[in-house]
Amino acid sequence: MFKSRTFHYIVDRLTADRAEVIRKGLEVLTGVEGVRVTVNRGMVEIRAKKDMEPQVRLACEVAGALYRTRAEL
């Protein structure tokens, strides 16, 4: 079995309202154990067993934010 990892994504045009939409949208996904969105850093952190980049892109599009890239921290 794979262990869960934390994946970081950088998002532009992130506001508190958009962050809440992204967080709620990602929390319901299978395989996601936790989501944290930091507005002032423009960062989405996901605890999951695999990379969730396509799902983050879609959540950003729905929320009206702009997905930039995955960050390696």
N, C-alpha and C positions, 0 to 999 in steps of 0.2 A: 504494500500500500504506500501511496505517496503521502508525505507530510504536507500540511498546509503551509503556505508561504504568504508573505505580504507583497502585493504588487502596487506600485505607485504610478499614477498618471497625472500629467500636467494638463490643466484645462484653463482656457482663457474665457473672459467675459463671465466669470463666475460671481453670482450674487447669492445672498442668503436664500432667496426663494428658489433659485435655480439649483442650489446645492441640495435643498430639501427634496426637490423632484428627482434629482440624480440618486440621492441616498435611498429614497423609498423604492425607486425603480430597480436598483441593484440588490437591495436586501431580499427581494422575493425570489431571486434566481436560485436554482438548485446548485449546490456546490459552493455558494458564498456563505462564509461563516461570520463575516463582519464587514461593515463599511464605515469609513470615516471620511468626511469631506471638510477640508480646511479652506475657508473662503479667502482669508488674507494671503495664503500661500498659493492658492489656485491648484490645490492638490486633492486628488481622490486616492484613498488607500483602501485596498480590498484584501481581505484575508480569505484565500481560496486555495484549492489544490492545483488549479491550472490558471493560466493567463486568461483574463476576461476582457481583453482589448476590444473585440467586436461589440460586446455588450456595453462597455463604457462609451464607445463611439455612439451607439444608438441612444443611450440614456442622455448623453450630451446634446444630441440632435433634438430629442424630444423636449428637453429643458430649455433650449435656446442658447446653450453654451457652445464653446468651440473647443473640441478636442485637439490638443497639440501633439503630445507624444507620451510614450511610456518612459518613466525615469528609473534608472538603476541607482538605488541608494544603499 
